């Protein structure tokens, strides 16, 4: 069984590339954050992307990975190889390594309360103040360990700003860090299953802060779900009501219910936590797919689920496949809503769609 679980982890990282009560804190030595020299040497991919006004044939690895509506009303889209795009409602602006971006591979985007944008990249943590990109090195020995460049502790998968204005950084193999603007403190680095090298490589793909201020972490490396109240961690695994322990995504809806998405198909894909216990839905309950990789709640309270095969909408009672031209919308990484209430969906093959409630607009090649 142990060998099977380790083999499953390699499948997870393939999926990431093609798609993205315990009392403990496990604090590592504090490391002072400092700005590093920006990489201004363009990669071959950067040079190709810099060419405008062309049609691109995208591959499965070309993903629109993440989206953000900023305070000014601009939309931001992170990609797996083409840097980040800003859309002001009229035109797209592409930012690449040649523009100071820390890396062209973007996994997550947040905006803090001061209006600073933060990007989780394959080359650590990057911030943007509207004029300048800054690279904030996270603690890392520079070695590509068990999974090589595909997944290492320098790769930032998830980001969160908490109510105390700390930036939390979820990594690909070193758990999570809390960054207070000066120092990094490590958490969660050993709260998963040891891998084939007998070491921990905890992959934290998502983090949320609930309405009471607890931070929740999910682990892709058989670490289940953990919560942190600022002093104490509570760790949930299969012994605590979860049917599996490889958790990809997390979300809190407007009613306060916590949702978690699993990528193990044997026991279930969609979990919710009511503060006391976990319940779950599978395909047998109408769920479109047991791989649940992302969440979004629209203004009507419907829950949009990114799954392994298609986008699924849950109205609190029933699940339904989201369709375009009578076909299920597939290969989607994230769903978001703009100021006008239109839904945006991005995913593999460079797909970027806007749905205004009646019609679809395809922006897949509009950025170029």
Secondary structure as GFF3:
##gff-version 3
##sequence-region A 1 368
A	DSSP	alpha_helix	2	18	.	.	.	ID=ss1
A	DSSP	beta_strand	31	32	.	.	.	ID=ss2
A	DSSP	beta_strand	35	36	.	.	.	ID=ss3
A	DSSP	alpha_helix	44	49	.	.	.	ID=ss4
A	DSSP	beta_strand	64	69	.	.	.	ID=ss5
A	DSSP	beta_strand	75	79	.	.	.	ID=ss6
A	DSSP	beta_strand	84	87	.	.	.	ID=ss7
A	DSSP	beta_strand	92	95	.	.	.	ID=ss8
A	DSSP	three_ten_helix	97	99	.	.	.	ID=ss9
A	DSSP	beta_strand	106	111	.	.	.	ID=ss10
A	DSSP	beta_strand	117	121	.	.	.	ID=ss11
A	DSSP	beta_strand	124	128	.	.	.	ID=ss12
A	DSSP	beta_strand	133	136	.	.	.	ID=ss13
A	DSSP	three_ten_helix	148	150	.	.	.	ID=ss14
A	DSSP	beta_strand	156	161	.	.	.	ID=ss15
A	DSSP	beta_strand	167	171	.	.	.	ID=ss16
A	DSSP	beta_strand	176	179	.	.	.	ID=ss17
A	DSSP	beta_strand	183	187	.	.	.	ID=ss18
A	DSSP	beta_strand	206	209	.	.	.	ID=ss19
A	DSSP	beta_strand	215	218	.	.	.	ID=ss20
A	DSSP	beta_strand	225	228	.	.	.	ID=ss21
A	DSSP	beta_strand	233	236	.	.	.	ID=ss22
A	DSSP	three_ten_helix	238	240	.	.	.	ID=ss23
A	DSSP	beta_strand	247	252	.	.	.	ID=ss24
A	DSSP	beta_strand	258	262	.	.	.	ID=ss25
A	DSSP	beta_strand	270	273	.	.	.	ID=ss26
A	DSSP	beta_strand	278	281	.	.	.	ID=ss27
A	DSSP	three_ten_helix	283	285	.	.	.	ID=ss28
A	DSSP	beta_strand	292	297	.	.	.	ID=ss29
A	DSSP	beta_strand	303	307	.	.	.	ID=ss30
A	DSSP	beta_strand	311	314	.	.	.	ID=ss31
A	DSSP	beta_strand	319	321	.	.	.	ID=ss32
A	DSSP	beta_strand	323	324	.	.	.	ID=ss33
A	DSSP	beta_strand	327	328	.	.	.	ID=ss34
A	DSSP	beta_strand	332	337	.	.	.	ID=ss35
A	DSSP	beta_strand	343	347	.	.	.	ID=ss36
A	DSSP	three_ten_helix	348	350	.	.	.	ID=ss37
A	DSSP	beta_strand	352	355	.	.	.	ID=ss38
A	DSSP	beta_strand	360	362	.	.	.	ID=ss39
###
